[in-house]
Amino acid sequence: MFDNLSEKLDKALHILKGHGKITEVNVADTLKEVRRALLDADVNFKIAKDFTTKVKEKAIGENVLTTLQPGQLMVKLVKDELTELMGGDVSGINLSGNPTIILMSGLQGSGKTTFSGKLANYLKTKKNKKPLLVACDIYRPAAINQLHVVGEQIGVEVYSEEGNKNAVEIAQNAIKHAKANGFNVVIVDTAGRLAIDEEMMNEIANVHKAIEPNETLFVVDSMTGQDAVNTAKAFNDRLDFDGVILTKLDGDTRGGAAISIKSVVNKPIKFIGTGEKMEAIDVFYPSRMADRILGMGDVVSLVERAQEQYDEEEARKLQKKIAKNEFGFDDFLAQIQQVKKMGNMKDLVGMIPGAGKALKDVEIEDDAFKHIEAIIYSMTPGERSKPATIDVKRKNRIAKGSGTSIQQVNQLLKQFEQMSKMMKMMQGGAGKNLMRMMGG
Ligand code: GDP
């Protein structure tokens, strides 16, 4: 996420971080580089200029040059300003209606339908809601089908009316249906066009007026940079929406949209989409995003994601197995599945402070566990629970079966053995000592 911008900002701030003596000249140089980095990330010229002016004013106000660690203070000022620019505090979603009505707007291809599904899934699993999805794209039967597929995937009902060409009517009927059937959130997915056109704007404006949503959300593809900002402006002028959803932040996006959109439309970014899967949705935290952009990682989100996957019951069972020396490859496989649920590897690595930069040239496979899983799947159940019984002949067979080499099989077995020993140690007195040594 925002690799290029992070790298450039890091270089810009490096001048200060490394300098023994900081002068007005190198503060100015740094800010010039910061501005260039923002422009390269497709941040609007005026916003980039205002940004550096503000940081400069603060730097003068706080007497950066006379502080003990001027470099660090400058990084902090840049971070604070970035956070402010992206909205300051986190903005939640308004769920006060009964039912809560959420209207989705945006261009075709922005990720509206996908996000409608993600939001329904999020509200169902994290907020204990009973959502209803509504297909209001009256022009493209394929879009209606797509929403049905999504709904099925997440176990959420989808309301649609075949043949009805009146979006306002469908939305109103859906709300009646929701009230009569105990749904407490209604998410209305509307038709988008490839570009802004009057007919589409009128239609969504009519739906908006008729159903009076509690939340009108504007979905935009972050890969479209400045265009995203312009589209946001056009939609906001008509709908006065409540929040922005930035999708496709998992791709090679430069960051301009994330940084500029708030100050152009003065509406907060509420959620981000970070992948095609239904779980790839995150609440947008400006300060965490600023940390990530500045290569400081995002440990809080990482821990939260780990906690979401943490199952106390499972953990207890696992502990017992480790204590009894029964931890086998099947348990290992289950652990891998849990880690995979946390998100794609590249995304996770980006949350570790400094790791993004350190590993920037390392190709991180989307499915980093592919080989490991293949090897384990090629083992018999007996071998999985007692890896010590795997001899050379069996190793060869496993390598062949998994399409890997005997070296890879050996490596995994060795790693597994070391890991098992380590886990055993952590359980006993040695583990406690180790924890104490580490300050735990
Ligand atoms: P709509 O026309 O606005 O409803 O857009 P869709 O929901 O059909 O999405 C368009 C394409 O973008 C689909 O191929 C989605 O799988 C993909 N997509 C949506 N959100 C994301 C995201 O956050 N990351 C990635 N990588 N792809 C996404």
Residues whose N, C-alpha, C, O or C-beta is under 5 A from the ligand:
A	BS01	GDP	L107 Q108 G109 S110 G111 K112 T113 T114 F115 T247 K248 L249 D250 G273 T274 G275 E276
